[in-house]
Amino acid sequence: MKKSSLYFGLLLGALIACGVFAVILQQKTTSQNAQSSTVRELKIAHSLPTSHPVHQGVEHFRKRLEELSGGAITCNIFPNNQLGKETEYLEKLQTGSLDIAKTSAAPIGNFVPRMKVLSLPYLFRDREHYWQTLDSEIGQGLLEKLSDRGNGKPSGIRGLCYFDAGSRNFYSMDPVKSPEDLKGKIIRVMGDSISMKMVESFDATPKSMGGGEIYGALEKGVINGAENNPPTFIAQSHYEVCKHFTFDHHSRIPDILNISNSLWDQLSDQEKSWFMTAAKEASQLQRKLWEKDSKAAIEKMKAHGVTIHHPDTKPFEALAGSSSEKELNAEQKQLKKSIREIK
């Protein structure tokens, strides 16, 4: 009798243990399923129209990120300044109210001073030197250190990849064949000190405004001209009011796909690898699209009656180079020297 009671007790204990394990396993499975079914819905902002090669690069990033994550990460793209201007994007990335944004490197320099070096006029010899630099340890190091302001304080943003933004050039209602032709003119520039100093070196007045405001300002005569690349000149229909485009190639400032540091810190190592893979692929594709679109944009400029000028750039470089040198700190000067030495 005692023996059978013992067997019964052991059997009952085993059944209870199995039941407990089953409950634990079910709870664990339920938790895992709930976790795997959670979808990250991200917002991506940029300032350009959907026809622009930058948008196509961002679109490829979105597509690849969703594919690599198996749908665990989805993205909504807000082009055309829908969520504000580029400086506002950077501020929103810092607070975490925006997840990802494409901005020029120029406004980033207001938050991370070392990035101002990429805005220097005539820093790069040509497009080949531009990409040699951005793909080098120097260029990739600038991306990696984007999360640090340079004084040990976090910037709140991280760099994922570079996008091609070509060379920036002047365009206006009147021909610009030399620096003297800019004297007394009001020229729209991006809101960074390097660009403003450059325009001032030509005895012109710089005026900062958002990309969406330029057309109206040109039409009303608030500004006399602006500076940008051919694809953007065409995409924003500035050829309708400016019939002169001058290839002075005064700067080659890359675009950067940025991610909020607060979002980055939430990602697993696997998720981070998805982001980096998608960004690298998007960057490579966007470069090809940019080159193709730039050639097409020049043909469209001609078709719309825009006169294209190819002046001697040495007088521009002589004036702009001396003005920007005063803006540099020791770190920026060393970066400039290192970039110039890249062959």
C-alpha positions as CSV (number, residue, x, y, z in Angstrom):
1,M,0.0,0.0,0.0
2,K,2.8,2.3,0.9
3,K,4.6,1.3,-2.3
4,S,1.6,2.1,-4.5
5,S,1.1,5.5,-2.7
6,L,4.7,6.3,-3.5
7,Y,4.3,5.4,-7.2
8,F,1.1,7.5,-7.3
9,G,2.8,10.5,-5.7
10,L,5.7,10.3,-8.2
11,L,3.3,10.0,-11.1
12,L,1.2,12.9,-9.9
13,G,4.4,15.0,-9.4
14,A,5.6,14.2,-12.9
15,L,2.2,15.2,-14.4
16,I,2.2,18.5,-12.5
17,A,5.8,19.2,-13.6
18,C,4.9,18.5,-17.2
19,G,1.9,20.8,-17.0
20,V,4.1,23.6,-15.5
21,F,6.7,23.2,-18.2
22,A,4.0,23.3,-20.8
23,V,2.6,26.5,-19.5
24,I,6.1,28.1,-19.4
25,L,6.9,26.9,-22.9
26,Q,3.6,28.3,-24.2
27,Q,4.2,31.6,-22.5
28,K,7.7,31.8,-24.0
29,T,6.4,30.9,-27.5
30,T,3.7,33.5,-27.2
31,S,6.2,36.1,-26.2
32,Q,8.5,35.2,-29.0
33,N,5.7,35.3,-31.6
34,A,4.5,38.7,-30.2
35,Q,8.1,40.0,-30.5
36,S,8.6,38.7,-34.0
37,S,5.2,40.1,-35.1
38,T,6.2,43.6,-33.9
39,V,6.9,45.8,-37.0
40,R,9.1,48.9,-36.8
41,E,7.4,51.7,-38.8
42,L,9.9,54.3,-39.7
43,K,9.7,57.8,-41.2
44,I,12.2,59.0,-43.8
45,A,12.4,62.6,-44.9
46,H,14.2,64.5,-47.7
47,S,13.8,67.8,-49.5
48,L,13.6,66.7,-53.1
49,P,10.9,65.6,-55.6
50,T,10.2,62.0,-56.4
51,S,11.7,62.4,-59.8
52,H,15.1,63.1,-58.4
53,P,17.9,60.5,-58.2
54,V,18.3,61.1,-54.5
55,H,14.6,60.0,-54.0
56,Q,15.3,56.9,-56.1
57,G,18.3,56.1,-53.8
58,V,16.2,56.6,-50.7
59,E,13.4,54.4,-52.3
60,H,16.0,51.6,-52.9
61,F,17.1,51.9,-49.3
62,R,13.5,51.5,-48.1
63,K,12.9,48.5,-50.4
64,R,16.0,46.6,-49.4
65,L,15.6,47.3,-45.7
66,E,12.1,45.9,-45.8
67,E,13.3,42.8,-47.8
68,L,16.3,42.1,-45.5
69,S,14.1,42.4,-42.4
70,G,11.4,40.2,-43.9
71,G,8.9,43.0,-43.4
72,A,9.8,43.5,-39.7
73,I,10.9,47.0,-40.6
74,T,8.8,49.3,-42.9
75,C,9.4,52.8,-44.0
76,N,7.3,55.7,-45.1
77,I,9.1,58.3,-47.3
78,F,8.2,62.0,-47.0
79,P,9.8,63.9,-50.0
80,N,9.6,67.5,-51.1
81,N,10.1,69.2,-47.7
82,Q,6.9,67.7,-46.3
83,L,8.4,67.4,-42.8
84,G,10.3,70.8,-42.9
85,K,13.7,71.9,-44.0
86,E,17.0,70.0,-43.7
87,T,18.1,71.8,-40.5
88,E,14.7,70.9,-39.0
89,Y,15.3,67.2,-40.0
90,L,18.6,67.2,-38.1
91,E,16.9,68.7,-35.0
92,K,14.1,66.1,-35.2
93,L,16.7,63.3,-35.6
94,Q,18.3,64.5,-32.4
95,T,15.1,64.4,-30.5
96,G,14.0,61.1,-32.0
97,S,10.8,62.5,-33.5
98,L,12.2,61.6,-37.0
99,D,13.9,58.3,-37.8
100,I,15.9,58.8,-41.0
101,A,16.6,61.8,-43.2
102,K,18.7,62.7,-46.2
103,T,20.4,66.0,-45.8
104,S,23.4,67.8,-47.3
105,A,26.6,67.6,-45.4
106,A,26.6,71.4,-45.2
107,P,23.9,71.9,-42.5
108,I,25.4,69.0,-40.6
109,G,28.5,71.1,-40.1
110,N,26.4,73.4,-37.8
111,F,25.9,70.4,-35.5
112,V,29.3,68.6,-36.0
113,P,32.0,71.1,-36.9
114,R,34.4,68.7,-38.5
115,M,31.9,68.1,-41.2
116,K,32.3,71.7,-42.4
117,V,35.4,70.5,-44.3
118,L,33.2,68.9,-46.9
119,S,31.7,72.3,-47.7
120,L,35.0,73.9,-48.6
121,P,35.1,75.5,-52.1
122,Y,37.3,73.7,-54.5
123,L,38.3,71.0,-52.0
124,F,37.9,68.2,-54.6
125,R,39.8,68.2,-57.9
126,D,37.0,66.4,-59.7
127,R,34.3,63.7,-59.3
128,E,36.8,60.9,-59.2
129,H,38.7,62.6,-56.3
130,Y,35.4,63.3,-54.6
131,W,34.5,59.6,-54.5
132,Q,38.0,58.4,-53.8
133,T,37.8,60.6,-50.6
134,L,34.3,59.6,-49.5
135,D,35.1,55.9,-50.0
136,S,38.5,56.2,-48.2
137,E,39.2,55.8,-44.5
138,I,38.9,59.6,-44.2
139,G,35.4,59.7,-45.7
140,Q,34.1,56.6,-43.9
141,G,35.7,57.9,-40.7
142,L,33.8,61.1,-41.0
143,L,30.6,59.1,-41.3
144,E,31.4,56.9,-38.3
145,K,32.3,59.9,-36.1
146,L,29.1,61.8,-37.0
147,S,27.6,60.8,-33.7
148,D,30.3,62.8,-31.8
149,R,30.2,66.6,-32.0
150,G,34.0,66.7,-31.5
151,N,33.9,67.9,-27.9
152,G,32.9,64.6,-26.4
153,K,29.2,65.4,-26.6
154,P,26.8,63.3,-28.7
155,S,25.3,64.9,-31.8
156,G,22.2,62.7,-31.7
157,I,22.7,61.6,-35.3
158,R,24.6,58.9,-37.2
159,G,25.7,58.6,-40.8
160,L,24.6,55.6,-42.8
161,C,26.0,56.4,-46.3
162,Y,26.9,59.2,-48.8
163,F,24.8,60.1,-51.8
164,D,26.1,61.9,-54.8
165,A,25.1,65.5,-55.1
166,G,27.5,66.5,-57.9
167,S,29.1,69.9,-58.1
168,R,27.4,73.1,-57.1
169,N,27.3,75.9,-59.7
170,F,25.8,79.3,-60.0
171,Y,22.7,80.1,-62.0
172,S,20.9,83.4,-62.5
173,M,18.9,85.6,-64.8
174,D,22.1,87.2,-66.1
175,P,25.3,85.5,-67.3
176,V,28.0,84.7,-64.8
177,K,31.3,84.3,-66.5
178,S,33.6,85.7,-63.8
179,P,33.4,86.5,-60.1
180,E,32.9,90.2,-61.1
181,D,29.5,89.2,-62.5
182,L,28.3,88.2,-59.0
183,K,29.2,91.6,-57.5
184,G,26.1,93.2,-55.8
185,K,23.9,90.2,-56.5
186,I,21.8,88.3,-53.9
187,I,22.5,84.6,-54.1
188,R,20.6,81.8,-52.4
189,V,22.9,79.4,-50.5
190,M,22.5,76.7,-47.9
191,G,22.5,77.9,-44.3
192,D,26.1,77.2,-43.4
193,S,28.9,79.7,-42.8
194,I,31.3,78.2,-45.4
195,S,28.9,78.7,-48.3
196,M,28.0,82.2,-47.0
197,K,31.6,83.3,-46.8
198,M,32.3,81.9,-50.3
199,V,29.5,84.1,-51.8
200,E,30.7,87.1,-49.8
201,S,34.2,86.6,-51.3
202,F,32.6,87.4,-54.7
203,D,31.2,90.7,-53.3
204,A,27.7,89.2,-53.4
205,T,25.1,88.8,-50.7
206,P,24.3,85.3,-49.5
207,K,20.7,84.5,-48.5
208,S,19.7,81.2,-46.9
209,M,16.2,79.7,-47.5
210,G,14.6,76.3,-47.9
211,G,14.6,74.6,-51.3
212,G,10.9,75.0,-51.7
213,E,11.1,78.8,-51.4
214,I,13.7,79.4,-54.1
215,Y,11.5,79.4,-57.2
216,G,9.2,82.1,-55.7
217,A,12.1,84.2,-54.5
218,L,13.7,84.1,-58.0
219,E,10.4,84.9,-59.7
220,K,9.8,87.9,-57.4
221,G,13.3,89.2,-57.6
222,V,14.0,88.6,-53.9
223,I,17.2,86.9,-55.0
224,N,19.1,87.3,-58.2
225,G,20.3,83.7,-58.5
226,A,21.2,80.5,-56.6
227,E,23.7,77.7,-56.8
228,N,23.1,74.0,-57.1
229,N,23.5,71.0,-59.4
230,P,21.8,70.3,-62.8
231,P,19.4,67.6,-61.6
232,T,18.0,69.8,-58.8
233,F,17.9,72.8,-61.2
234,I,15.7,70.8,-63.5
235,A,13.7,69.0,-60.8
236,Q,12.7,72.3,-59.2
237,S,11.9,74.0,-62.5
238,H,14.3,76.8,-61.9
239,Y,15.1,76.9,-65.6
240,E,11.8,78.7,-66.0
241,V,13.2,81.8,-64.3
242,C,16.9,81.5,-64.7
243,K,18.3,81.2,-68.3
244,H,22.0,81.1,-67.4
245,F,23.8,78.2,-65.8
246,T,27.6,78.5,-65.0
247,F,29.7,75.4,-64.5
248,D,32.2,76.9,-62.0
249,H,32.2,73.7,-59.9
250,H,32.8,75.8,-56.7
251,S,31.9,72.9,-54.4
252,R,31.1,69.2,-54.2
253,I,29.1,68.7,-51.0
254,P,27.8,65.2,-50.6
255,D,24.4,64.3,-49.3
256,I,24.2,62.0,-46.3
257,L,21.6,59.5,-45.2
258,N,21.3,60.0,-41.5
259,I,19.6,58.0,-38.8
260,S,18.5,59.1,-35.3
261,N,21.0,58.0,-32.7
262,S,18.1,57.1,-30.3
263,L,16.7,54.7,-33.0
264,W,20.1,53.3,-33.7
265,D,20.7,52.4,-30.0
266,Q,17.4,50.5,-30.0
267,L,18.5,48.2,-32.9
268,S,19.9,44.7,-32.4
269,D,23.2,43.8,-34.1
270,Q,21.2,42.0,-36.8
271,E,19.0,45.0,-37.5
272,K,22.0,47.3,-37.7
273,S,23.5,45.0,-40.3
274,W,20.3,45.3,-42.4
275,F,20.5,49.1,-42.2
276,M,24.1,49.2,-43.3
277,T,23.7,46.7,-46.1
278,A,20.6,48.6,-47.5
279,A,22.5,51.9,-47.2
280,K,25.6,50.6,-49.0
281,E,23.5,49.2,-51.9
282,A,21.5,52.4,-52.1
283,S,24.6,54.5,-52.2
284,Q,26.1,52.5,-55.1
285,L,22.9,52.6,-57.1
286,Q,22.3,56.3,-56.5
287,R,25.8,57.2,-57.9
288,K,24.9,55.5,-61.2
289,L,21.5,57.1,-61.3
290,W,23.1,60.5,-60.5
291,E,25.5,60.4,-63.4
292,K,22.8,59.3,-65.8
293,D,20.4,62.0,-64.6
294,S,23.0,64.7,-64.6
295,K,23.7,64.1,-68.3
296,A,19.9,64.1,-69.0
297,A,19.5,67.3,-67.0
298,I,22.0,69.2,-69.1
299,E,20.2,68.2,-72.3
300,K,16.9,69.4,-70.8
301,M,18.6,72.7,-69.8
302,K,19.6,73.2,-73.4
303,A,16.1,72.2,-74.7
304,H,14.6,74.8,-72.4
305,G,16.8,77.6,-73.7
306,V,19.2,77.8,-70.9
307,T,22.7,79.1,-71.8
308,I,25.4,77.1,-70.3
309,H,28.7,78.8,-69.4
310,H,32.1,77.1,-68.8
311,P,34.3,79.9,-67.4
312,D,37.9,79.7,-66.2
313,T,37.5,78.6,-62.6
314,K,40.9,79.8,-61.3
315,P,39.6,83.4,-60.4
316,F,36.7,81.9,-58.5
317,E,39.0,79.5,-56.7
318,A,41.5,82.2,-55.8
319,L,38.9,84.3,-54.0
320,A,36.8,81.6,-52.5
321,G,39.8,79.6,-51.2
322,S,41.3,82.5,-49.2
323,S,37.9,83.3,-47.6
324,S,37.2,79.8,-46.3
325,E,40.6,79.3,-44.8
326,K,39.8,81.7,-42.0
327,E,36.9,79.5,-40.9
328,L,38.9,76.3,-40.2
329,N,40.0,75.0,-36.8
330,A,43.1,72.7,-36.4
331,E,41.1,69.5,-37.0
332,Q,39.5,70.8,-40.1
333,K,42.8,72.1,-41.5
334,Q,44.3,68.6,-41.0
335,L,41.3,67.0,-42.7
336,K,41.6,69.4,-45.6
337,K,45.3,68.6,-46.0
338,S,44.7,64.8,-45.9
339,I,41.9,65.1,-48.5
340,R,44.1,67.2,-50.8
341,E,46.8,64.6,-50.6
342,I,44.6,61.7,-51.8
343,K,45.7,60.7,-55.3
